[in-house]
Amino acid sequence: MFLRIVADSFGRRPRHKLLTGAALALGMGVATAALSVSLDVGDRLAKEFRSLGANLLVTPQADSLPLEIGGVDYRPVNAGAYLPEADLPKLKTIFWHNNIIAFAPMLETQVLAEKDSMQVLLRNDLRPDIQLIGTWAQHGVQLSDGRNFTTGVENTNSWWRVDGNWFHDDADECIVGKNLAGKKNIKIGDEILVYKVTSINPLIKVNLAPLADVFDKVLSGSDLKIKADSRSQEQPLGSYLRERISVQNERGAKVDKMYFQHKLRVTGVLSSGGPEDDAIVASLPVVQKMTEKPGQYRKLYVSALTKPEDDFARRDPKTMNPDELERWSCSPYVSSIAYSIRQVLPGADVRVIRRVAEGEGQILTRVQMLLWLVTGAALLAAALAVGASAAASVIERRTEIGLMKALGAGSGTVGFLLAAEQLLLAFVGGGVGYALGILLARLLGEKIFGVAPEPSLIVFLVVVALAAGVTILGSALPLRRASRYEPAPILRGE
């Protein structure tokens, strides 16, 4: 009898039931889309944020004392300590090893660079004025479990754009910053001479007369001419060099520096939007050889997938009890990943690049907050629509409710009957809304992230439960009013 009454109610008032179901379906559809994207947005945005660069910087612990102001670390990274390259595979052994998506060691030095040795000789200043950066482009790291992990600056600094090709890690190749390439007229395929300058103490006295004779003889038949300055007359290059060397020799020439030459072939021109546009970037082994630092690096950039930090994440692990430390370590906070890296790299100091990490956290928090607000607004709209429909239905069925009470039905029975009708609508509307929401979520996911979120059973159960909850809350006042109807006035037509 109960089911017959419910079915008869749907048959006699299809319009009200259709409007209520449509309101629930639309509300639950928006809620499903927002929930699906919200559950997936953390991982998606974290991967997108990795294009902003590394969020962890590893440097030798012996460099300097901490100097942090307003969450920004101002310690220098150009002191004299180095870290062993052989320890880098240990990064993939920490608890959050799957979150370490890329890392790139770097070793920097100042060099003197020209396209040929003649341009070096014609320089007025032989001080090294160009930064040479040694790093990995795409380097295979052999892990302890036998797997090969490919990483490098292409992954950590994905915003770098190279016109041409990256250098090979096992070749004497390099890429040149676009500003430096324009200044020295360096093109792809050229070979440049890079000189590592080393100071000598005590100074060594040398006789430059034989060198002057060599230049004079070699260039005696050349048509090359040069001006010493804008006011002087042109003179043959050979005699100019002879005079210049002779003057230095008469003054008592002494050698205070040694120049170690290395020839590199240019494979590409780099555009980074930073100081690298005025630098030369080569493979790490090349710079290690030039600086006589085999198997060592100066700093390490690490790119890790993390979750936004909260107050708990910013606590000092030294002040935590064992349970808190375990919970903190088992959360992919950038600070907890830094702590794990510090444990496997002895002598290393791991700093969080706060501007990147905090920017990621703020954007992710705001996006998730926006999605939750949209979900809340959709549920509120659905509750109001259900409440209005239920109120209209109760008023229309006033006579029917009075007759049921006159025949012996109690207030609880009447309320249960009306609530059952509404819950049936909730389950139908929730199911239809979930299907619509998945389509909307896939559309949003493909447009924004390029990948659609997958359907989730948890989201389906949550949406059906929300539909039931919204329906009960929206119908609460009309159902309470219906349960208080007195049959006698209603049957008298009052």
RABELJO-V97514 format. One record per residue. N is the residue number from 0. RES is the residue in one letter. PHI is phi as a letter, one per 20 degrees, with the letter a starting at -180 (NA if undefined). OMEGA is omega in radians with two decimals (NA if undefined). Layout:
# RABELJO-V97514
N;RES;PHI;OMEGA
N;RES;PHI;OMEGA
This chain:
# RABELJO-V97514
0;M;NA;-3.10
1;F;f;-3.14
2;L;f;3.13
3;R;f;3.12
4;I;f;3.14
5;V;f;-3.14
6;A;f;3.13
7;D;f;3.10
8;S;f;3.12
9;F;f;-3.11
10;G;f;-3.07
11;R;e;-3.12
12;R;c;-3.09
13;P;f;-3.08
14;R;f;3.13
15;H;f;-3.13
16;K;f;3.13
17;L;f;3.13
18;L;f;3.12
19;T;f;3.12
20;G;f;3.13
21;A;f;3.11
22;A;f;3.10
23;L;f;-3.12
24;A;f;3.14
25;L;f;3.13
26;G;f;3.14
27;M;f;3.07
28;G;f;3.10
29;V;f;3.13
30;A;f;3.12
31;T;f;3.14
32;A;f;-3.12
33;A;f;3.14
34;L;f;-3.13
35;S;f;3.13
36;V;f;-3.12
37;S;f;3.12
38;L;f;-3.09
39;D;e;-2.99
40;V;f;-3.12
41;G;f;-3.14
42;D;f;-3.11
43;R;f;-3.13
44;L;f;3.12
45;A;g;3.11
46;K;f;3.09
47;E;f;-3.12
48;F;f;-3.13
49;R;f;3.03
50;S;f;3.09
51;L;f;3.13
52;G;o;-3.12
53;A;f;3.09
54;N;d;3.08
55;L;c;3.12
56;L;c;-3.13
57;V;d;3.11
58;T;c;3.10
59;P;f;-3.11
60;Q;f;-3.08
61;A;f;-3.05
62;D;f;-2.99
63;S;a;3.08
64;L;f;3.13
65;P;f;3.05
66;L;b;-3.08
67;E;c;-3.13
68;I;c;3.11
69;G;m;3.12
70;G;n;3.13
71;V;d;-3.09
72;D;e;-3.10
73;Y;d;3.13
74;R;f;3.13
75;P;f;3.11
76;V;d;-3.09
77;N;c;3.07
78;A;e;-2.91
79;G;d;-3.09
80;A;e;-3.12
81;Y;c;-3.13
82;L;c;-3.11
83;P;f;3.12
84;E;f;-3.08
85;A;f;-3.12
86;D;e;-3.02
87;L;f;3.09
88;P;g;3.14
89;K;f;3.11
90;L;f;-3.12
91;K;e;3.08
92;T;d;-3.12
93;I;f;-3.11
94;F;g;-3.12
95;W;e;-3.08
96;H;f;3.12
97;N;f;3.11
98;N;e;3.07
99;I;e;-3.04
100;I;e;3.12
101;A;a;2.99
102;F;b;-3.09
103;A;b;3.06
104;P;f;3.14
105;M;c;3.06
106;L;c;-3.03
107;E;d;3.06
108;T;b;3.09
109;Q;e;-3.10
110;V;c;2.99
111;L;d;-3.05
112;A;c;3.07
113;E;b;3.14
114;K;f;3.10
115;D;b;-3.06
116;S;f;3.13
117;M;f;3.11
118;Q;f;3.07
119;V;f;-3.12
120;L;f;-3.10
121;L;e;3.13
122;R;f;3.04
123;N;f;-3.08
124;D;c;-3.11
125;L;d;3.09
126;R;f;3.10
127;P;f;-3.05
128;D;c;-3.11
129;I;c;3.12
130;Q;e;3.05
131;L;d;-3.09
132;I;d;3.05
133;G;d;-3.11
134;T;b;3.03
135;W;e;2.98
136;A;e;3.00
137;Q;c;-3.00
138;H;c;3.10
139;G;e;3.14
140;V;d;3.13
141;Q;e;-3.10
142;L;e;-3.07
143;S;f;-3.14
144;D;e;3.10
145;G;n;3.14
146;R;f;3.10
147;N;d;-3.11
148;F;d;-3.11
149;T;e;-3.10
150;T;b;3.13
151;G;q;-3.06
152;V;f;3.05
153;E;f;-3.13
154;N;e;-3.10
155;T;f;-3.13
156;N;d;-3.02
157;S;f;3.12
158;W;e;3.07
159;W;f;3.12
160;R;d;-3.10
161;V;d;3.02
162;D;e;-3.02
163;G;p;-3.12
164;N;c;3.01
165;W;f;3.07
166;F;f;3.03
167;H;e;-3.07
168;D;f;-3.09
169;D;d;-3.09
170;A;c;3.08
171;D;e;-3.09
172;E;c;3.14
173;C;b;2.92
174;I;d;-3.04
175;V;d;3.09
176;G;g;-3.02
177;K;f;3.12
178;N;f;3.13
179;L;f;3.13
180;A;f;3.11
181;G;f;-3.11
182;K;f;-3.07
183;K;d;3.09
184;N;l;3.12
185;I;e;-3.13
186;K;c;3.11
187;I;f;-3.10
188;G;n;3.11
189;D;f;2.99
190;E;d;3.14
191;I;d;3.10
192;L;e;-3.13
193;V;d;-3.09
194;Y;d;2.99
195;K;e;-3.05
196;V;e;3.13
197;T;c;-3.13
198;S;f;3.12
199;I;d;3.10
200;N;b;0.13
201;P;f;-3.12
202;L;f;3.14
203;I;d;3.10
204;K;e;-3.10
205;V;c;3.06
206;N;d;-3.06
207;L;e;-3.10
208;A;g;3.12
209;P;g;3.13
210;L;f;3.12
211;A;f;3.11
212;D;f;-3.14
213;V;f;-3.13
214;F;f;-3.11
215;D;f;-3.12
216;K;f;-3.08
217;V;f;-3.05
218;L;d;-3.07
219;S;f;-3.13
220;G;e;-3.09
221;S;e;3.08
222;D;e;-3.11
223;L;f;3.12
224;K;c;-3.07
225;I;b;3.01
226;K;d;3.10
227;A;f;3.06
228;D;b;-3.05
229;S;f;-3.08
230;R;e;-3.05
231;S;e;3.08
232;Q;e;3.06
233;E;f;3.07
234;Q;b;-3.13
235;P;g;-3.08
236;L;f;-3.11
237;G;f;-3.13
238;S;f;3.12
239;Y;f;-3.14
240;L;f;3.13
241;R;f;-3.14
242;E;f;-3.10
243;R;f;-3.14
244;I;f;-3.13
245;S;f;3.11
246;V;f;3.13
247;Q;f;-3.12
248;N;f;3.14
249;E;f;3.13
250;R;f;-3.11
251;G;n;-3.06
252;A;f;3.09
253;K;c;3.12
254;V;e;3.08
255;D;d;-3.12
256;K;b;3.01
257;M;d;-3.07
258;Y;d;3.12
259;F;d;-3.04
260;Q;e;3.03
261;H;b;-3.11
262;K;d;-3.12
263;L;c;3.08
264;R;e;-3.10
265;V;e;-3.14
266;T;d;-3.12
267;G;a;3.10
268;V;d;-3.01
269;L;e;2.98
270;S;c;-3.10
271;S;d;-3.05
272;G;m;-3.12
273;G;c;-3.12
274;P;f;3.12
275;E;f;3.10
276;D;f;3.10
277;D;d;-3.04
278;A;c;3.02
279;I;d;3.13
280;V;d;-3.13
281;A;c;-3.13
282;S;f;-3.11
283;L;f;3.12
284;P;g;3.13
285;V;f;-3.11
286;V;f;3.06
287;Q;f;3.12
288;K;f;-3.11
289;M;f;-3.11
290;T;e;-3.11
291;E;l;3.09
292;K;c;-3.09
293;P;f;3.09
294;G;m;-3.12
295;Q;c;3.06
296;Y;b;-3.03
297;R;e;3.10
298;K;b;-3.05
299;L;c;3.07
300;Y;e;-3.10
301;V;c;3.08
302;S;d;-3.05
303;A;c;3.03
304;L;f;-3.07
305;T;c;3.02
306;K;d;-3.11
307;P;g;3.14
308;E;e;3.02
309;D;d;-3.11
310;D;f;3.13
311;F;f;-3.11
312;A;f;-3.07
313;R;e;3.12
314;R;f;3.09
315;D;f;-3.11
316;P;f;3.13
317;K;f;-3.12
318;T;e;-3.08
319;M;e;2.99
320;N;e;-3.06
321;P;g;-3.13
322;D;f;3.13
323;E;f;3.13
324;L;f;3.12
325;E;f;3.12
326;R;f;3.13
327;W;f;-3.12
328;S;f;-3.11
329;C;e;3.05
330;S;d;-3.05
331;P;f;3.01
332;Y;f;3.11
333;V;f;3.13
334;S;f;3.13
335;S;f;3.06
336;I;f;3.08
337;A;f;3.12
338;Y;f;3.13
339;S;f;3.12
340;I;f;-3.14
341;R;f;-3.13
342;Q;f;-3.06
343;V;d;3.10
344;L;d;-3.11
345;P;f;3.13
346;G;m;-3.11
347;A;d;3.04
348;D;d;-3.08
349;V;d;-3.13
350;R;d;3.04
351;V;e;3.06
352;I;f;-2.92
353;R;f;-3.08
354;R;f;3.10
355;V;f;-3.06
356;A;f;-3.12
357;E;f;3.08
358;G;f;3.09
359;E;f;-3.09
360;G;f;-3.13
361;Q;f;-3.14
362;I;f;-3.12
363;L;f;3.13
364;T;f;-3.12
365;R;f;3.10
366;V;f;3.12
367;Q;f;3.10
368;M;f;3.11
369;L;f;3.14
370;L;f;3.09
371;W;f;3.10
372;L;f;3.09
373;V;f;3.10
374;T;f;3.13
375;G;f;3.12
376;A;f;3.12
377;A;f;3.12
378;L;f;3.12
379;L;f;3.11
380;A;f;3.12
381;A;f;3.13
382;A;f;3.11
383;L;f;3.13
384;A;f;3.11
385;V;f;3.13
386;G;f;3.13
387;A;f;3.13
388;S;f;3.13
389;A;f;3.12
390;A;f;3.12
391;A;f;-3.14
392;S;f;-3.14
393;V;f;3.13
394;I;f;3.14
395;E;f;-3.06
396;R;e;-3.10
397;R;g;-3.13
398;T;f;3.12
399;E;f;3.14
400;I;f;3.11
401;G;f;3.13
402;L;f;3.12
403;M;f;3.13
404;K;f;3.12
405;A;f;3.13
406;L;e;3.04
407;G;o;3.13
408;A;f;3.12
409;G;e;3.14
410;S;f;3.12
411;G;f;3.14
412;T;f;3.13
413;V;f;3.13
414;G;f;3.13
415;F;f;3.13
416;L;f;-3.13
417;L;f;3.12
418;A;f;3.11
419;A;f;3.09
420;E;f;-3.12
421;Q;f;3.13
422;L;f;3.08
423;L;f;3.06
424;L;f;-3.12
425;A;f;-3.12
426;F;f;3.12
427;V;f;3.14
428;G;f;3.11
429;G;f;3.13
430;G;f;3.11
431;V;f;3.13
432;G;f;3.12
433;Y;f;3.13
434;A;f;3.10
435;L;f;-3.13
436;G;f;3.12
437;I;f;3.09
438;L;f;3.12
439;L;f;3.13
440;A;f;3.12
441;R;f;3.12
442;L;f;3.13
443;L;f;-3.12
444;G;f;-3.13
445;E;f;-3.13
446;K;f;-3.03
447;I;e;-3.02
448;F;d;-3.12
449;G;n;3.14
450;V;c;-3.13
451;A;e;3.07
452;P;f;-3.14
453;E;e;3.06
454;P;g;-3.08
455;S;c;3.09
456;L;f;3.13
457;I;f;3.13
458;V;f;3.12
459;F;f;-3.14
460;L;f;3.12
461;V;f;-3.12
462;V;f;3.10
463;V;f;3.10
464;A;f;3.10
465;L;f;3.11
466;A;f;3.10
467;A;f;-3.14
468;G;f;3.12
469;V;f;-3.13
470;T;f;-3.14
471;I;f;-3.14
472;L;f;3.14
473;G;f;-3.09
474;S;e;-3.01
475;A;g;-3.09
476;L;f;3.09
477;P;f;3.14
478;L;f;3.11
479;R;f;3.11
480;R;f;-3.13
481;A;f;-3.11
482;S;f;-3.11
483;R;e;3.12
484;Y;f;3.02
485;E;e;-3.03
486;P;f;-3.02
487;A;f;3.13
488;P;f;-3.11
489;I;f;-3.12
490;L;f;3.07
491;R;e;3.10
492;G;n;-3.11
493;E;f;NA
